[in-house]
Amino acid sequence: MSSRTLLEVKNLVTEFQTEDETVKAVNDVSFTLNKGETIGIVGESGSGKSVTSLSTMRLIPDPPGRIASGEILFHSENGVVDLTQVTEKEMRGYRGNEIAMIFQEPMTSLNPVYTCGDQVAEAIILHQKVTKKEAKVITIELFKKVQLPRPEMIFDTYPHQISGGQKQRVMIAMAMSCNPSILIADEPTTALDVTVQKTILELMMKLQQEEDMGILFITHDLGVIAELADKVIVMYKGKIVEQGNVLDIFNNPQHPYTKGLLACRPPLNRRLEWLPTVSDFMTIDDSGVMHETNKSVAEVTNSLVISPAETAKRHASLFQQEPVLEIKNLKTHFPINKGMFGKAKDFVKAVDDVSFEVYPGETLGLVGESGCGKTTLGRTILKLVEPTSGRIVFEGNDLTDLSTKEMRAYRKEMQIIFQDPYSSLNPRITIGEAIMEPMRVHGVFDNDEQRKAKVMELLKRVSLLEQHFYRYPHEFSGGQRQRICIARSLALNPKFIICDESVSALDVSVQAQVLNLLNELKAEFKFTYIFISHDLSVVKFMSDRMIVMQAGKIVEMGIADEIYANPSTEYTKELIDAIPKGELADIQASIEKKKVRRTELA
């Protein structure tokens, strides 16, 4: 092997034992990682990409899991060692010291009862055998390196007191604390705003160039790794179905699954009738055999394009109607810094003098970074949060001053689909009961038999099975749970639905299916949506018009395609520039940039 080789994974098989069978989560996986190289491992939830990384770190829980066969060869100055053969005590010397990992959710990865600084310093004390005082100095330097604001203050700050992007930087600082040879990043930017994501990715590339690290970057989004990775590995059901350099994979994907992952990202340069999904390129029959459709990405997407003339015709008919919702000078302020007698000294202006209309049958997109006020605005419209001032007028009725009891009559007409479907569902009741519950509260139908028939109809409509009625939330995937929440919101036949980050945590392929479903339901039931997201590409695909929010205010509003083509504010331009586009020209430019940098290092 080359002197620059860091890691060889050979014929790796990782199994999990269930009551009924042995599942091969990773099945005969092989690849090589070199110094200064980034390999992107891509696939949907359940494809085996995270289990591959956990196997490399020897973090598979045994039982029920185990590395059944294969080699994980780590190359260092002291020689080559097979990590599958070392003892657990020896492996602890490699973890953190030589191979470090950034996990997907920083809030659950950081200990809430210790300060951020203490958690990073602990790793430094353990591996570098330095004093507590020396570890603090090193930690603060690391916080500066990962561009955390006020590093001395964040050293003494607890995880819940900082933002998601800052928590992720703390995790990167912890991973970098012992100058590892290999950094494994498992979905490190999935739940972050596009602007924060861009900053984190740039930071990782900068640190890699400085330290000549090898990076395994795991994600479900091919767009994210387009400008980051040198090589791409595509995984499906535990196997590698395609691998190659990043330009070849994007320019000429061979496997239908890869084509599906590439095609299902919402395009930015044109409007599609619906998003392609993996099923447009391959189908699996009842015996588990895959069948290709032999269509290219261009063939599928070109057949779905909506012309600007068609869009303009739709908008002309939409906007000549009377608005279904009017928001007038709405403000929602939260008191902070209360004085001795409980009187607020200051306020957070979460929604600050916002006005707009929504028309029947329209999807109005609401986009902005975390903390911009978009979620608070959505909840204020539904009176889940009481407004400070302003008016909320729904179908000509002023809802602003209605009591909780008076508001109940309007709950049938106005629904919300929350961001996290798992926390939205009661884990102790079946999903059938969860969907029936609002029908009982509002007296829809005469008895439970009729309500159950309606639930069965709704489950079928959101592509679930009748037998799912009797199952509990934990028995479903994230995408299925979101479909359950959609079915529950449909149970009362509403006219108006707020989708609050309802696809942000889903795989891009599952996200495409849910977005298509929402559009199908809108056409079928004549819904009106407010679609809230930090992802401008998703908002652009879904929306007729778009509102861009910053610090509680509307900074831009207009036709979604026009805002993307000609943003009028610097803030909107930054949001658009931060979207990972995966364009071939950008990939080529990134490759050339890396070549120059590597020549300089050599």
Sequence and secondary structure as in RCSB ss.txt:
>XXXX:A:sequence
MSSRTLLEVKNLVTEFQTEDETVKAVNDVSFTLNKGETIGIVGESGSGKSVTSLSTMRLIPDPPGRIASGEILFH
SENGVVDLTQVTEKEMRGYRGNEIAMIFQEPMTSLNPVYTCGDQVAEAIILHQKVTKKEAKVITIELFKKVQLPR
PEMIFDTYPHQISGGQKQRVMIAMAMSCNPSILIADEPTTALDVTVQKTILELMMKLQQEEDMGILFITHDLGVI
AELADKVIVMYKGKIVEQGNVLDIFNNPQHPYTKGLLACRPPLNRRLEWLPTVSDFMTIDDSGVMHETNKSVAEV
TNSLVISPAETAKRHASLFQQEPVLEIKNLKTHFPINKGMFGKAKDFVKAVDDVSFEVYPGETLGLVGESGCGKT
TLGRTILKLVEPTSGRIVFEGNDLTDLSTKEMRAYRKEMQIIFQDPYSSLNPRITIGEAIMEPMRVHGVFDNDEQ
RKAKVMELLKRVSLLEQHFYRYPHEFSGGQRQRICIARSLALNPKFIICDESVSALDVSVQAQVLNLLNELKAEF
KFTYIFISHDLSVVKFMSDRMIVMQAGKIVEMGIADEIYANPSTEYTKELIDAIPKGELADIQASIEKKKVRRTE
LA
>XXXX:A:secstr
  TTEEEEEEEEEEEEE SS EEEEEEEEEEEEETT EEEEE  TTSSHHHHHHHHTT   TTTEEEEEEEEEEE
ETTEEEETTTS HHHHHHHBTTTEEEE S HHHHS TTS HHHHHHHHHHHHH   HHHHHHHHHHHHHHTT SS
HHHHHT  GGGS HHHHHHHHHHHHHTT  SEEEEESTTTTS HHHHHHHHHHHHHHHHHHT EEEEEES HHHH
TTT SEEEEEETTEEEEEEEHHHHHHS  SHHHHHHHHTS  SSSEESS   GGGTEEE TTS EEE    HHHH
HHTTEE HHHHHHHHHHHTTS  SEEEEEEEEEEEEEE TTS EEEEEEEEEEEEEEE TT EEEEE  TTSSHH
HHHHHHTTSS  SEEEEEETTEE TT  HHHHHHHHTTEEEE S HHHHS TTS HHHHHHHHHHHTT SSSHHH
HHHHHHHHHHHTT  GGGGG  GGGS HHHHHHHHHHHHHTT  SEEEEESTTTTS HHHHHHHHHHHHHHHHHH
T EEEEEES HHHHHHH SEEEEEETTEEEEEEEHHHHHHS  SHHHHHHHHTS    HHHHHHHHHHHHHHHHH
H 
